[in-house]
Amino acid sequence: MHTPRHSDPHDVPDNRSAAPRDPYEELGTLAGAPGGEFPGGEEPGHRWSGRSRRVVRREARRAARPERHDTRGAEPREGRRWWRLTGLSRAAKTVVALAVLTAFVALADRWAVLYAEGKAADTIKNQLDLAAAPEVEIGGFPFVDQLVEKKFDSVRVTVPDVSADRVSLQKVSATAHGVRLDADGLTSVHGADIPELEGDVLLSFDDLSRELGSSQITFRGEGGDKVRAGGTLPVAGQDLRVHAEATVRQQAERGIATDIGNMRLDIGDLATYRPGTRPSEGLHLTRKASADLAREDGEAKALLSVPSIARRLGVPEGAAREGLGDDGKLAGLTGSPHFAREARNLDLVDLAEDDPAVLGALGISPDLLDALTGLTRPVLADKLSLAFQLPEPPHGDIRLRDVRVEQDGIRVRLSGSGLSVGG
């Protein structure tokens, strides 16, 4: 058995007897040459060129260099990206939280507005004794701040179907500014003071047609301050065509008045009735009816048979008697332009006083004549009047401004001051 030899510290090897070790052999080994061989298969004693030695040295240094991580490599960069994403996530969460909080605040504020609008509508309905609750819209945001201060920037109120004398106003819209609230919190609203108000009133022509007693009469705007009325009006069992023109004007501070003119009732193509006492007014034959007298011998003889009527027609008494006995002479009388013109000028109401049977011969019944004479100018004008009066407020003042006739109705601007609603 071989016993290992302990080295003596004083025993120093003799390096001079050993062959000198080539340093390139170690470099070749570090460079990965198998078995300590030189690259390229050269023997150890082979002499290398300077370039080959530089390559070997570079490869040896690269192989011997300890592995290091590039602080600028992928892992640190991914780490920084993770922290950056984490920061964005926190910001997004903050934005979402603020958005949700804002939505809840806005929703709560809106709920408070709706509640207050409902309370205000009920108060106005009760105070003004309205048939329906009005629409109330409170402006400004946030509402809660205005409620705490008990003062609102603006409040818009729309009241439908307001009774105004004989007719109903289709819509009254008004916007109040600087409203001061009398309330104990949101749930106890007693009233409000309205220092300033502006709005408008609409009187619908459809409502006028319905409420004036005859749906067969229609009104339409003619521009400016003119309103045209037309349709049919039942008189003594007959539907007579009615025509009129109304001029709209303001009356006092809260009313609208209308002057009705050019009123006319047509009895078919036979006669036209215009209420009044002037020569052009009364009951007269139409142009067509007066021209037909030349072809209707019975009607012409009925007129000429009454001496007072014949004189009004400008026919001498002798010529009238000849015409009654001779159809040829009668045709000569009734066919002249003078006769037709004078026939149109006859007031049939006056003729009825001389001989009531004359109107029957012309096709006008006594009942119709009585009904027409009862339709005096004031009576007929009242049937077509568009006048109305705004109700007087309990407190404050409301005045009408700028009356305008539109296609669908009469619109009037209004203003108010010193108004109060509720307690």
C-alpha positions as CSV (number, residue, x, y, z in Angstrom):
1,M,0.0,0.0,0.0
2,H,1.3,3.3,-1.0
3,T,1.6,5.8,1.8
4,P,1.3,9.4,0.8
5,R,4.2,11.5,1.4
6,H,3.9,14.4,3.8
7,S,5.3,17.5,2.3
8,D,8.0,19.1,4.2
9,P,7.6,22.8,4.5
10,H,11.3,23.1,4.0
11,D,11.1,21.0,0.9
12,V,11.0,23.5,-2.0
13,P,10.4,22.0,-5.5
14,D,13.0,22.6,-8.1
15,N,11.2,24.5,-10.8
16,R,14.3,24.8,-12.8
17,S,14.2,21.1,-13.7
18,A,10.6,21.2,-14.9
19,A,9.6,22.4,-18.3
20,P,8.2,25.9,-18.4
21,R,4.4,25.9,-18.6
22,D,3.0,27.7,-21.6
23,P,0.3,30.3,-20.4
24,Y,-1.6,29.9,-23.7
25,E,-2.3,26.3,-22.8
26,E,-4.3,27.4,-19.7
27,L,-6.1,30.0,-21.8
28,G,-7.0,27.4,-24.3
29,T,-8.3,25.2,-21.6
30,L,-10.4,28.1,-20.2
31,A,-11.6,28.8,-23.7
32,G,-13.1,25.3,-23.9
33,A,-10.5,23.5,-26.0
34,P,-11.0,19.8,-25.1
35,G,-8.1,18.1,-23.3
36,G,-6.1,21.3,-23.0
37,E,-5.6,21.4,-26.8
38,F,-5.0,24.5,-28.6
39,P,-7.7,25.8,-31.0
40,G,-7.2,24.8,-34.5
41,G,-5.6,21.4,-33.5
42,E,-2.1,22.9,-33.1
43,E,0.4,21.3,-30.7
44,P,1.5,23.1,-27.6
45,G,4.8,24.0,-29.1
46,H,3.2,25.7,-32.0
47,R,3.9,29.4,-32.3
48,W,0.7,31.6,-32.6
49,S,0.3,34.8,-34.4
50,G,-0.4,38.0,-32.5
51,R,-4.0,38.1,-33.8
52,S,-4.7,34.5,-32.6
53,R,-3.4,35.3,-29.2
54,R,-5.6,38.3,-28.9
55,V,-8.7,36.2,-29.8
56,V,-7.8,33.6,-27.3
57,R,-7.2,36.1,-24.6
58,R,-10.6,37.8,-25.3
59,E,-12.4,34.5,-25.2
60,A,-10.6,33.5,-22.0
61,R,-11.5,36.7,-20.3
62,R,-15.2,36.4,-21.4
63,A,-15.3,32.8,-20.1
64,A,-13.7,33.7,-16.8
65,R,-15.9,36.8,-16.2
66,P,-18.5,36.2,-13.4
67,E,-22.2,36.4,-14.6
68,R,-23.8,39.8,-13.9
69,H,-27.3,41.1,-14.4
70,D,-27.8,44.2,-16.3
71,T,-29.7,46.6,-14.2
72,R,-31.1,48.0,-17.3
73,G,-32.4,44.6,-18.5
74,A,-35.9,43.2,-18.7
75,E,-36.5,42.4,-15.1
76,P,-35.9,46.0,-13.7
77,R,-37.9,47.4,-16.6
78,E,-40.8,45.1,-15.9
79,G,-40.7,46.1,-12.3
80,R,-40.9,49.7,-13.1
81,R,-43.9,49.0,-15.5
82,W,-45.7,47.2,-12.7
83,W,-45.3,50.1,-10.3
84,R,-46.5,52.5,-13.1
85,L,-49.6,50.4,-13.7
86,T,-50.3,50.3,-10.0
87,G,-50.2,54.1,-9.9
88,L,-52.6,54.3,-12.8
89,S,-55.0,51.9,-11.1
90,R,-55.1,54.0,-8.0
91,A,-55.8,57.1,-10.0
92,A,-58.6,55.4,-11.9
93,K,-60.1,54.2,-8.7
94,T,-60.0,57.7,-7.3
95,V,-61.7,59.1,-10.4
96,V,-64.4,56.4,-10.3
97,A,-65.0,57.0,-6.6
98,L,-65.4,60.8,-7.2
99,A,-67.7,60.2,-10.2
100,V,-69.9,57.9,-8.1
101,L,-70.0,60.3,-5.2
102,T,-70.9,63.2,-7.6
103,A,-73.7,61.1,-9.1
104,F,-75.1,60.4,-5.6
105,V,-74.9,64.0,-4.7
106,A,-76.6,65.1,-7.9
107,L,-79.3,62.4,-7.5
108,A,-80.0,63.5,-4.0
109,D,-80.2,67.1,-5.1
110,R,-82.5,66.2,-7.9
111,W,-84.8,64.3,-5.6
112,A,-85.0,67.3,-3.3
113,V,-85.9,69.5,-6.3
114,L,-88.7,67.1,-7.4
115,Y,-90.1,67.0,-3.9
116,A,-90.0,70.8,-3.6
117,E,-91.6,71.2,-7.0
118,G,-94.4,69.0,-6.0
119,K,-95.0,70.8,-2.8
120,A,-95.0,74.2,-4.6
121,A,-97.4,72.9,-7.2
122,D,-99.9,71.8,-4.5
123,T,-99.6,75.1,-2.7
124,I,-100.3,77.1,-5.9
125,K,-103.2,74.9,-6.8
126,N,-104.8,75.4,-3.5
127,Q,-104.1,79.1,-3.3
128,L,-105.5,79.9,-6.8
129,D,-108.2,77.3,-6.6
130,L,-107.1,75.7,-9.9
131,A,-108.7,72.6,-11.4
132,A,-105.3,71.0,-11.9
133,A,-101.9,71.3,-10.3
134,P,-99.5,73.4,-12.3
135,E,-96.1,72.4,-13.6
136,V,-93.3,73.9,-11.4
137,E,-89.6,73.9,-12.5
138,I,-87.0,75.2,-10.1
139,G,-83.8,76.4,-11.7
140,G,-80.3,76.7,-10.4
141,F,-77.8,74.1,-9.0
142,P,-77.3,72.9,-6.4
143,F,-80.8,73.1,-5.1
144,V,-79.9,72.3,-1.5
145,D,-77.8,75.4,-1.2
146,Q,-80.6,77.5,-2.4
147,L,-83.0,75.8,0.0
148,V,-80.6,76.5,2.9
149,E,-80.6,80.2,1.9
150,K,-84.4,80.1,1.2
151,K,-83.9,81.9,-2.0
152,F,-84.2,80.6,-5.6
153,D,-82.7,82.1,-8.7
154,S,-85.7,81.2,-10.9
155,V,-88.9,79.3,-10.7
156,R,-91.0,78.6,-13.8
157,V,-94.7,77.8,-13.4
158,T,-97.0,76.6,-16.2
159,V,-100.7,76.6,-15.4
160,P,-103.1,74.9,-17.9
161,D,-106.8,75.7,-18.3
162,V,-107.0,78.9,-16.2
163,S,-110.6,80.2,-16.0
164,A,-110.7,83.8,-17.2
165,D,-114.3,85.1,-17.3
166,R,-116.2,83.4,-20.2
167,V,-113.3,81.4,-21.6
168,S,-110.5,79.3,-20.4
169,L,-106.9,80.2,-21.1
170,Q,-105.1,77.2,-22.6
171,K,-101.8,77.9,-20.8
172,V,-100.3,80.5,-18.5
173,S,-96.6,80.3,-18.3
174,A,-94.5,82.5,-15.9
175,T,-91.0,82.7,-14.7
176,A,-90.3,84.2,-11.3
177,H,-86.9,85.6,-10.3
178,G,-85.4,86.0,-6.9
179,V,-88.1,83.9,-5.1
180,R,-87.8,84.0,-1.3
181,L,-89.1,80.9,0.3
182,D,-91.2,80.7,3.5
183,A,-90.3,77.2,4.7
184,D,-89.1,75.2,7.7
185,G,-86.8,72.8,5.9
186,L,-87.7,70.8,2.8
187,T,-90.9,69.1,4.2
188,S,-92.7,72.2,5.4
189,V,-93.2,74.9,2.8
190,H,-95.6,77.6,3.7
191,G,-95.4,80.0,0.8
192,A,-93.1,82.3,-1.2
193,D,-92.6,85.9,-2.1
194,I,-92.1,86.8,-5.8
195,P,-90.5,90.2,-6.3
196,E,-90.5,89.9,-10.1
197,L,-92.4,87.8,-12.7
198,E,-92.6,87.6,-16.5
199,G,-94.5,85.2,-18.7
200,D,-97.2,84.9,-21.4
201,V,-100.8,83.8,-21.8
202,L,-102.2,81.7,-24.7
203,L,-105.9,81.9,-25.6
204,S,-106.5,79.0,-28.0
205,F,-108.8,79.5,-31.0
206,D,-110.0,75.9,-30.5
207,D,-111.0,76.7,-26.9
208,L,-112.8,79.8,-28.1
209,S,-114.8,77.8,-30.7
210,R,-115.8,75.3,-28.1
211,E,-116.6,77.6,-25.2
212,L,-118.5,80.3,-27.2
213,G,-121.3,77.8,-27.6
214,S,-120.8,76.5,-31.1
215,S,-118.2,74.1,-32.3
216,Q,-119.1,75.0,-35.8
217,I,-117.6,78.4,-35.5
218,T,-113.8,78.6,-36.1
219,F,-111.4,81.4,-35.4
220,R,-108.1,82.1,-37.2
221,G,-105.5,84.8,-37.0
222,E,-105.4,87.3,-39.8
223,G,-102.1,89.0,-38.6
224,G,-101.6,92.1,-36.6
225,D,-104.6,92.4,-34.2
226,K,-107.2,90.9,-36.5
227,V,-109.1,87.6,-36.0
228,R,-111.4,86.1,-38.5
229,A,-114.5,84.1,-37.4
230,G,-116.4,81.8,-39.8
231,G,-118.7,78.8,-39.8
232,T,-122.3,78.1,-39.1
233,L,-124.7,79.3,-36.4
234,P,-128.0,77.6,-35.7
235,V,-130.9,80.1,-35.9
236,A,-134.6,79.0,-35.7
237,G,-133.7,75.5,-36.8
238,Q,-131.6,76.6,-39.7
239,D,-127.8,76.6,-40.0
240,L,-126.8,80.0,-41.2
241,R,-123.3,80.8,-42.4
242,V,-121.7,83.4,-40.1
243,H,-118.8,85.7,-40.9
244,A,-117.2,88.3,-38.6
245,E,-114.0,90.1,-37.9
246,A,-112.6,90.8,-34.4
247,T,-110.0,93.4,-33.5
248,V,-108.2,92.5,-30.3
249,R,-107.1,95.1,-27.8
250,Q,-105.9,95.3,-24.2
251,Q,-108.5,96.3,-21.7
252,A,-107.3,97.8,-18.4
253,E,-104.4,96.0,-16.8
254,R,-105.6,92.3,-16.8
255,G,-108.1,92.1,-19.6
256,I,-108.5,91.6,-23.4
257,A,-111.4,93.1,-25.3
258,T,-112.5,92.5,-28.9
259,D,-114.4,94.8,-31.2
260,I,-116.5,92.7,-33.5
261,G,-117.2,94.1,-36.9
262,N,-118.3,93.0,-40.4
263,M,-120.8,90.6,-38.9
264,R,-122.9,88.8,-41.5
265,L,-125.4,85.8,-41.5
266,D,-126.1,84.2,-44.9
267,I,-129.5,82.5,-45.4
268,G,-128.3,80.3,-48.2
269,D,-128.2,82.2,-51.5
270,L,-131.4,84.0,-50.7
271,A,-130.6,86.7,-48.2
272,T,-128.0,88.2,-45.9
273,Y,-128.6,89.6,-42.5
274,R,-126.3,92.3,-41.0
275,P,-127.4,93.5,-37.6
276,G,-127.7,97.2,-37.3
277,T,-129.8,100.2,-38.4
278,R,-127.7,101.7,-41.2
279,P,-129.0,101.4,-44.7
280,S,-126.4,98.7,-45.6
281,E,-127.5,96.7,-42.6
282,G,-130.6,94.6,-42.0
283,L,-132.0,91.7,-44.1
284,H,-131.4,92.0,-47.8
285,L,-131.7,89.8,-50.9
286,T,-128.4,88.6,-52.4
287,R,-127.3,89.6,-55.8
288,K,-128.3,86.2,-57.1
289,A,-131.8,86.3,-55.5
290,S,-132.5,89.7,-56.9
291,A,-131.5,88.6,-60.4
292,D,-133.7,85.5,-60.1
293,L,-136.8,87.8,-59.6
294,A,-136.8,88.2,-63.4
295,R,-137.4,84.5,-63.8
296,E,-139.7,83.9,-60.8
297,D,-143.0,85.5,-61.7
298,G,-144.6,84.5,-58.4
299,E,-142.1,86.3,-56.3
300,A,-142.2,89.4,-58.5
301,K,-146.0,89.6,-58.4
302,A,-145.9,89.1,-54.6
303,L,-143.7,92.2,-54.3
304,L,-145.6,94.3,-56.9
305,S,-149.0,93.4,-55.3
306,V,-148.2,95.6,-52.2
307,P,-148.3,99.3,-53.3
308,S,-145.8,100.4,-50.6
309,I,-143.3,97.8,-51.8
310,A,-143.9,98.7,-55.4
311,R,-143.1,102.3,-54.6
312,R,-139.9,101.2,-52.9
313,L,-138.9,99.4,-56.0
314,G,-139.4,102.5,-58.0
315,V,-142.4,101.1,-60.0
316,P,-145.4,103.4,-60.4
317,E,-148.7,102.1,-59.2
318,G,-150.2,101.9,-62.7
319,A,-147.2,100.1,-64.1
320,A,-147.3,97.6,-61.3
321,R,-151.0,96.9,-62.0
322,E,-150.2,96.4,-65.7
323,G,-147.4,94.0,-64.8
324,L,-149.6,92.0,-62.6
325,G,-152.1,91.5,-65.5
326,D,-149.6,91.1,-68.4
327,D,-146.7,88.7,-68.1
328,G,-144.9,90.5,-71.0
329,K,-145.0,93.8,-69.2
330,L,-144.1,92.1,-65.9
331,A,-141.0,90.6,-67.6
332,G,-140.1,94.0,-68.8
333,L,-140.3,95.5,-65.3
334,T,-138.4,92.8,-63.4
335,G,-135.8,92.2,-66.1
336,S,-134.4,95.8,-66.0
337,P,-131.2,96.5,-64.1
338,H,-133.0,99.2,-62.2
339,F,-135.4,96.7,-60.7
340,A,-132.7,94.2,-59.6
341,R,-130.7,97.0,-58.0
342,E,-133.7,98.3,-56.1
343,A,-134.6,94.8,-55.0
344,R,-131.2,94.3,-53.4
345,N,-131.7,97.6,-51.5
346,L,-134.9,96.5,-49.9
347,D,-134.8,95.8,-46.2
348,L,-136.9,92.6,-45.9
349,V,-137.6,93.3,-42.2
350,D,-139.4,96.5,-43.2
351,L,-141.3,94.7,-45.9
352,A,-142.6,92.2,-43.3
353,E,-144.1,95.1,-41.4
354,D,-146.1,96.1,-44.5
355,D,-147.1,92.5,-45.5
356,P,-145.7,89.4,-43.6
357,A,-146.8,87.1,-46.4
358,V,-144.3,88.7,-48.8
359,L,-141.3,87.0,-47.0
360,G,-143.1,83.7,-47.1
361,A,-143.4,84.1,-50.9
362,L,-139.6,84.7,-51.0
363,G,-138.8,81.6,-48.9
364,I,-138.2,83.2,-45.5
365,S,-140.3,81.9,-42.6
366,P,-141.8,84.2,-39.9
367,D,-139.9,82.2,-37.2
368,L,-136.6,82.8,-38.9
369,L,-137.4,86.5,-39.2
370,D,-138.2,86.8,-35.5
371,A,-135.0,85.0,-34.6
372,L,-132.9,87.3,-36.9
373,T,-134.4,90.4,-35.5
374,G,-133.5,89.2,-32.0
375,L,-129.9,88.9,-33.1
376,T,-129.1,92.6,-32.6
377,R,-125.5,93.8,-33.0
378,P,-124.7,93.5,-29.3
379,V,-126.2,90.1,-29.0
380,L,-124.4,88.7,-32.0
381,A,-121.2,90.4,-31.0
382,D,-121.4,88.8,-27.6
383,K,-121.7,85.4,-29.2
384,L,-118.4,86.0,-31.0
385,S,-116.6,88.0,-28.4
386,L,-113.0,86.9,-27.5
387,A,-112.7,89.0,-24.4
388,F,-111.3,87.6,-21.2
389,Q,-110.1,88.8,-17.8
390,L,-107.2,87.4,-15.8
391,P,-108.1,86.5,-12.2
392,E,-106.8,89.0,-9.7
393,P,-104.0,87.6,-7.5
394,P,-104.5,87.5,-3.7
395,H,-101.4,89.6,-3.3
396,G,-99.3,91.8,-5.7
397,D,-99.9,93.0,-9.2
398,I,-100.2,91.3,-12.6
399,R,-100.4,93.2,-15.8
400,L,-100.8,92.3,-19.5
401,R,-98.3,93.4,-22.1
402,D,-98.0,93.1,-25.9
403,V,-101.2,91.5,-27.3
404,R,-100.4,89.5,-30.4
405,V,-102.6,87.5,-32.7
406,E,-101.0,84.2,-33.8
407,Q,-102.1,81.4,-36.1
408,D,-103.4,79.2,-33.2
409,G,-104.5,81.8,-30.8
410,I,-104.1,85.1,-29.0
411,R,-100.8,85.4,-27.0
412,V,-100.3,88.1,-24.4
413,R,-97.1,88.9,-22.5
414,L,-97.6,89.5,-18.8
415,S,-95.5,90.9,-16.0
416,G,-95.9,90.9,-12.2
417,S,-94.4,92.3,-9.1
418,G,-94.8,92.0,-5.3
419,L,-96.6,88.7,-5.6
420,S,-96.9,86.2,-2.8
421,V,-98.2,82.6,-2.6
422,G,-99.2,80.7,0.5
423,G,-99.0,82.0,4.1
